Structure formats: structure tokens, C-alpha cells
Amino acid sequence: MKFTLFTVFALAASAIAAPVVKRATTSDAAPYGYATLNGGTTGGSGGRTVTVNTLAELKTAASASGASIIIIGSSITGAESVKVASNKTIVGKSSSITLNGVGLIVKSASNVIIRNLKIQKVLASSGDAIAINKGTNVWIDHVDVSSDRDHDKDYYDGLLDFTHAADYVTVSNSYIHDHWKASLIGHSDSNSAEDTGHLRVTFANNYFQNLNSRGPSYRFGTGHIYNNYYDTVSDGINTRDGAQLLVENNVFSGSKKPLYSTDKGYAVATGNDFGGESNTALAGTLTKAPYTYTKIDAAKVKAAVVGTAGATLSF
């Protein structure tokens, strides 16, 4: 091939324009956020690796004792939530792997990683897309969770719901979209005795789009929400019932209530772009996260998140 100056420039432009697919390994541990505390979150690293292609195989592998890395090799359809035991890493083999109507629940388990999966249209009768109930040290990364808004708000339940003193959780690089009630942290106003001192969750580098509410709705716990992009999320971050949130460098477009309080919830907000709307949350006391992390300016968030968040990993 004969190279000319034009050819060199064209190749260079092509290389720049090519989509970047993030390389990952199945043994990755949670790199930042609350999931790095309490001993860290390593999932099934060091255990056996198993590939599953059916709902029955997924249920068996996810509930087995001992550490394991579970690779979902084919899309799976069903109508239930699969219980995930401790010391598991669950990843989609490729960015197209989808759980249709099948959710995942981490209940009374710890040290779980869920990555590179699309989970969609889990009916309320089956549970949430991803639920954590009394679970600790969970890293949810590069997932795409959604339903639709063609049905009433209770036809589906939550996309990411963490309840009953769930703790040390990081949600990162994920696409959370097309849903009524996206993410609930703390399920009830009357559950303070169990939840207070727990529900420590980080949301970082996520893309929230076309949601009615709960981006997230947060009771009692401690949350760090930074570098997320919100596009057409009517009610964004709701801090409730004594929750203390640190909200940093997020961007909102088309949100009516980007950050607000209910029943004496609190937030410290810095570096955010509220898209012309106001922060009406009560002033909080959480001014620093208890771990090391890197944040970018709000002006750079949209470009960094859109197209990168979601099931976009390559192993």
C-alpha cells in the first residue's frame, strides 16, 4: 500500500474515531467506592471458572458454595430472580448477553461482583433487576438495566434496590434507563433500627436516562454520588429519613428535581451542573468519602460516561 500524507491523516482520524472497548479481566476487584472497604470486594477470584448458558445452569452455579467465576455465555429468558451466594463473580461473556425477565438477588451473602450484563424487563412479581438484601461488599459494574415506561409504575419493580442493611456497595459505569422507579436504597420509613449505620453505597460514572424517579431514593444510609450523567430524569436524587449524601460533579439535563430532601434527608453538593434547576436538599455533614477516588469536572462527565457506561467490556 502506498502511503501519502492524506492516507496517514485518514488512518489517524479513523483510529481516533474508533470506539474504545475497555479491557477487563474476570479476576478484577472493586477499584473504588464503598465496595473497597470492609476487606474489599474480590468476588469469585481464585475460584473455579464455569460457563453457563441456561437458566437452570445459572441458578445452580450462582447458589453453589465456594468461590467461583460464572461466565454467562448465552442470553437467558425467564421470569424469576436468581439468588447469588457469597464469593461469586458473574459476568456476561460479551456485551450482547442479556437476562430477559431474570433478575439477580444477593441475599444474606457477601463478596459478589456483577459485570457486563444487560438485565431487562424483570416483572414486579419476580423482583428487581438487581437486588441486595442483607448483602455486603457488592460491586455492580458495566451493567445495562432497564424495562420500559409503557406500563404503569408498578408493573416492574426496581432496577437497583438495596435493602435490609445492605452495605459496602459500589455501582459504577452502568446504564440505568427507561424505567419508572430506578433505584431504592432503604425500603421503608419504619426500618431505621436495621438500616441505620449501614446502606453505604457509591454511585460513580453512571448514565441515568429516561427515568421518572429514584436516581436514587435514599433512606437512612450514607451515599457518595459522583460523576454521573442524568438525561431526562424527572426526580433525581432524593435524600430521605436522615440519609447523608455527598453529591459531587454530576450533570443533570431535563430534570425537574435534580437533588431534593424528603423527611429530613441531607446532602453536601459540590461541583454539580443541575441543568438550570435548583438543589433543594437540606445541608448535610458528609464532606469527604472514606476512600481514595478520582473525579472529573462536571463539564467532562457527559463525554466520559455516554457510550462507555453499560455492558461495554471486553474480556
Steps between C-alpha positions, in 0.01 A plus 500: 500500500635840405477747788439867430464781747122482447504126577690552823255767614203282404633203693571716799148644491354152471697383801380796705137447399500126566299403810706413803410165655629476853703189569421320822581174674270266684724527807466879535418627849297809584739793436322782685198589706350345810551150354875544561448524877423228755772278352424585138297324233673234291205279405589155379866578427713196572211259463400278211362642176174368358306600189120483507253529214161421653295625793534168678879508463513860625292420807715201588828686456386818677374315808797262535731531799858619460665758278433490127502713187179450304509596133159528337557388144150541353204726559244351739125554524277427798282653770675484836789629709811289534655490846875564504710348777818644651833523318366513146593697190231497231587647160350504156734341247429779253320833500191341341428254781156578643289369785144548375255504791762345729635699793783439743472524879785505750323399822690445826818453295825689459786563257312499170588661165251544212636640171439539128136388500179633355202432725162608372128485566497312830136496609411626848372151583854369440686773691756762400756499221775491764413489870721494807323389818723468808792465258840660549797581280340501158645661187257558212692621196431554130145371513207615286172483694164608358134422441258741328252771593214361293338339805396646835767579759449177694513258207874473560673552834846655539809480284751526785343462845712456813316425824514349849838642602675427170847646530832581329366520146641667188297556182725619219508556125142381457211600273178533699211592274139487380326429827263655752674444837870442443687448827378476859746498789312408817153360441289647782472806726445262792821299455745739667599257776643255245627743238663778702878469486481293181391565140840641399488525121707671230354595160778608263528556125148379419256608229140549619252557215121524455404432860210632701660486844746342745835597363539375780247545781705462816388428859708493819839409351812671370542556127767636269370599157749644254570543129160370388309632199121541529300543180123553534471373857200682645574445871872438545675451835261489796663502843259381771462403865837621626710376207830681453617538140809647336398606148791609280552602137182353355316638197122525459311574180121511498454428871224680692644417842866403464575486875243538777411396854207311647449447875830657603745341262828687450763562234823686440508600132809631322600548136167389351320630192129489586393600150342828608300344784571530873640282774239509776651237728573584860867568568679190623821416683664242272783699342752226421481139384699246708699365202720621217330588171547717194231734375480711186343841449130509422573647155671174403250254646265453205781422256660261749183308583274482195610213277726357768250417773310175460595152385801616301782286634722259311670212680 
